[in-house]
Amino acid sequence: MVIKGKQGASTKITDTSFPKAAMSIANGMLPNDYDGDSRNYTVTNGKAADGKSIQKILPIDGDALMSKLPASGVQSASCTKSGNGYKIQIKLKPESTNSFSVQPPNHKACMDCLNMTDEDLKPFTCENCTIGYNGGTITANVNDKGLITEFHVYNPMHITGTLKWTAIKGTAVIDASWKQDLTIAH
């Protein structure tokens, strides 16, 4: 099969009480690789030509299964007729954490989450942080043979907290997302 697509994060500080110069530095440190991360793979017997396994291409990155999502983590799901196949959409229940290094269990069970740690913020620190995972969405198109032809993941996050840098301290709001958009030809 041939897999074409891109994936990555988009993050931006959308509100802050910090000086503009400090926020310019902080925004430059945040992960923003969605637009530059295009990928094309020809996969035979589970391996791409570069030796990368299918588990490194499809979510969950590095896992043998694409999903371990329990039914309790689903807010809504639908399957509708689309041409000769079907469109399947699953929306997750919102979750939150209080640390960049903690990933919410339901989102992590079926999609790659924002790969950011408290260490990535240095020289900044975030206190009283809340990372809201606002209900990620998985959308798949399946053809009349039951094979996935398109796969889309959208995982929006809303981060609030008190940001510190040397003697400067202020509030910050960061809006982020992790996305993956793939087309698959069999």
Phi, psi and omega in degrees: 000158178245125180247125178236139177166192178211159179208159177154185184252152169231124180221146179202139172285119185257345178203140180196157172257007179283156173298149183303320182297318179293322180290329176297317178296314182297316179299325179291341180272342185285148180290127177215075185242011182296312184291338183257006188248061177278143182222142174224124182228138166257119186248126177233128181051040176083003182231141174274167182302329180277005179090353180292132180281158179302332179293339176272348182263317182261155177288157352281133186307120176086359182259149180289337180251145177285340180203144171232025185292124175280155180303329181294343179269000184263127175276317178204156178211146178214153174222114183236150177295135180217104184062231178271000183233214184220153172247125181247131178228131179234125176248129181276155174290144176298147177220162175216156176226172180241018179207143177296333183274359177253123179256138184293139189299318183288318178295316180294335182289343185218001179204156174287136179260170178304124184267084184218140178237171176301327179297326181295339182279342184304134018274004178275155169231151180242124178250152179051042182283140169231122178252107181267116172270108194274027178092080179298157181233136173244129178233131179227140170256132182239133181279181183292351176262002180083016181259138178291128178251336175218146180216124183229134176236133175226120185234090181278145179225147177231117187245129177231152178171184177257120182262136178235141174213115188047244182268356183270136180219135180194171179280155177211143174236126180240127173256130185220163172205153171241129183229149171220128179231116183232144165244142185232121176254128183259000000 
